[in-house]
Amino acid sequence: MSISCIKRFTALIAVLIGGISIAQDNFETLGESSFALDHKVSNSYSYNFAARSRYYLYQDKATTLTNRQIDLVHFSTLKLNYNRSVSFGIQYRFRAVFDGGSNELRLTQQFNYTKQNLALRFGHRVRFEQRILEAITIFRSRYRFAVDFALKGEKLDIGEPYFVASMEALLSQNQNIKSELDHRITAHIGWLISEKLKLQVGLEYRVEALNISTEQKLFILSAVNLKI
């Protein structure tokens, strides 16, 4: 791994730790575990199914282990060329049965652009979401910038680790409520176990409603991704 990559990684961790250190009030820690199946139908079309479980680990200044929600997600992706694609997604969130929150149907439209620069790959993602809850529909716009690279050499080989980092800005809107701004910083370390299997663990630091009444959350993430 190059010196510049190490510096980026160190800076990202410093931001995460700095954010957590000031998060004394309105702070929660949650875990999120996911399992995803990817299938490539043709050179231009692929789809993905995923199941995710989110659970509280620290809430109201006390440790806990309480399930918050379960998400079922589908994405269909159409590749426009070697580095551009569009995706359409549908998601259903089961929450009412766990903590009394609203269940949610979510529709997503996405544009993704990637660029390779030596060992680094950069990604830009724009998403538009319609979050249909029981009492309200929220329209959310999202922009994410991501970078990933192999941690051994310039090319990722089977059995080797890789690193992914991203920053994302979110804007949620509805004519009956005040617009809400969120920000997320994420860092993952993953392993390419085989040509079809990836494992990832990571952290995500979220600052939510930063223009209204700021809430801060730390997510501990784990994921299994299998190609079929």
Residue pairs with C-beta under 8 A, 6 or more apart in sequence:
1 149
1 151
1 152
2 119
5 119
5 120
5 149
5 163
8 147
8 165
9 163
9 165
9 187
12 165
12 185
12 187
13 187
15 185
15 205
16 185
16 187
16 203
16 205
19 185
19 205
19 207
19 216
20 205
20 216
20 218
22 216
23 216
23 218
26 213
26 214
26 215
26 216
27 58
27 215
27 216
27 217
27 218
28 56
28 58
28 59
28 215
28 216
28 217
28 218
29 56
29 57
29 58
29 59
29 217
29 218
29 219
29 220
30 54
30 55
30 56
30 57
30 68
30 217
30 218
30 219
30 220
31 54
31 55
31 57
31 219
31 220
31 221
31 222
32 52
32 53
32 54
32 55
32 219
32 220
32 221
32 222
33 52
33 53
33 221
33 222
33 223
34 50
34 51
34 52
34 53
34 221
34 222
34 223
34 224
35 50
35 51
35 52
35 223
35 224
35 226
36 48
36 49
36 50
36 51
36 223
36 224
36 225
36 226
37 48
37 49
37 50
37 226
37 227
37 228
38 46
38 47
38 48
38 225
38 226
38 227
38 228
39 46
39 47
39 48
39 227
39 228
40 46
40 227
41 47
43 79
44 78
44 79
45 76
45 77
45 78
45 79
46 76
46 77
46 79
47 74
47 75
47 76
47 77
48 73
48 74
48 75
48 76
48 77
49 72
49 73
49 74
50 71
50 72
50 73
50 74
51 70
51 71
51 72
51 73
52 70
52 71
52 73
53 67
53 69
53 70
53 71
54 67
54 68
54 69
54 70
54 71
55 65
55 66
55 67
55 68
56 64
56 65
56 66
56 67
56 68
57 63
57 64
57 65
57 220
58 64
59 66
66 98
66 99
67 98
68 95
68 98
68 99
68 101
69 93
69 94
69 95
69 98
69 99
69 101
70 93
70 94
70 98
71 91
71 92
71 93
71 94
72 91
72 92
72 94
73 89
73 90
73 91
74 89
74 90
74 91
75 87
75 88
75 89
75 108
75 110
76 87
76 88
76 89
77 85
77 86
77 87
78 85
78 86
78 87
79 85
80 86
83 113
83 114
83 115
83 116
84 111
84 112
84 113
85 111
85 112
86 109
86 110
86 111
86 112
87 108
87 109
87 110
87 111
87 112
88 108
88 109
88 110
89 106
89 107
89 108
89 109
89 110
90 105
90 106
90 107
90 108
91 104
91 105
91 106
91 108
92 103
92 104
92 105
92 106
93 103
93 104
93 105
93 106
94 103
95 101
95 102
95 103
95 104
96 102
96 103
102 133
102 134
102 135
103 133
103 134
104 131
104 132
104 133
105 132
106 129
106 130
106 131
106 132
107 129
107 130
107 132
108 127
108 128
108 129
109 127
109 128
109 129
110 125
110 126
110 127
110 128
111 125
111 126
112 123
112 124
112 125
112 126
113 123
113 124
113 125
114 121
114 122
114 123
114 124
115 121
115 122
115 123
116 122
118 154
119 149
119 150
119 153
119 154
119 155
120 147
120 148
120 149
121 147
121 148
121 149
122 145
122 146
122 147
123 144
123 145
123 146
123 147
123 148
123 166
124 143
124 144
124 145
124 146
125 142
125 143
125 144
125 146
126 141
126 142
126 143
127 140
127 141
127 142
127 143
127 144
128 139
128 140
128 141
128 142
129 139
129 140
129 141
129 142
130 137
130 138
130 139
130 140
131 137
131 138
131 139
131 140
131 172
136 174
136 176
136 177
137 174
138 172
138 173
138 174
138 177
139 172
139 173
139 174
140 170
140 171
140 172
140 173
141 170
141 171
141 173
142 168
142 169
142 170
142 171
143 168
143 169
144 166
144 167
144 168
144 169
145 166
145 167
145 168
146 164
146 165
146 166
147 164
147 165
147 166
148 162
148 163
148 164
148 165
149 162
149 163
150 156
150 157
150 160
150 161
150 162
151 160
151 161
151 162
151 163
151 189
152 160
152 161
153 160
156 162
156 192
157 192
158 192
158 193
158 194
158 195
159 191
159 192
159 193
160 191
160 192
161 189
161 190
161 191
161 192
162 189
162 190
162 191
162 192
163 187
163 188
163 189
163 190
164 186
164 187
164 188
164 189
164 190
164 200
164 202
165 185
165 186
165 187
165 188
166 184
166 185
166 186
167 183
167 184
167 185
167 186
168 183
168 184
168 185
168 186
169 181
169 182
169 183
170 181
170 182
170 183
170 184
171 179
171 180
171 181
171 182
172 179
172 180
172 182
173 179
173 180
178 211
178 212
179 211
180 208
180 209
180 211
180 212
181 209
181 210
181 211
182 206
182 207
182 208
182 209
182 210
183 206
183 207
183 210
184 204
184 205
184 206
184 207
185 204
185 205
186 202
186 203
186 204
186 205
186 221
187 202
187 203
187 204
188 200
188 201
188 202
188 221
189 200
189 201
189 202
190 198
190 199
190 200
190 201
191 198
191 199
191 200
192 198
193 199
195 227
196 226
196 227
196 228
197 224
197 225
197 226
197 227
198 223
198 224
198 225
198 226
199 223
199 224
199 225
200 221
200 222
200 223
200 225
201 221
201 222
201 223
202 221
203 218
203 219
203 220
203 221
204 218
204 219
204 221
205 216
205 217
205 218
205 219
206 216
206 217
206 218
206 219
207 214
207 215
207 216
208 214
208 215
208 216
208 217
209 215
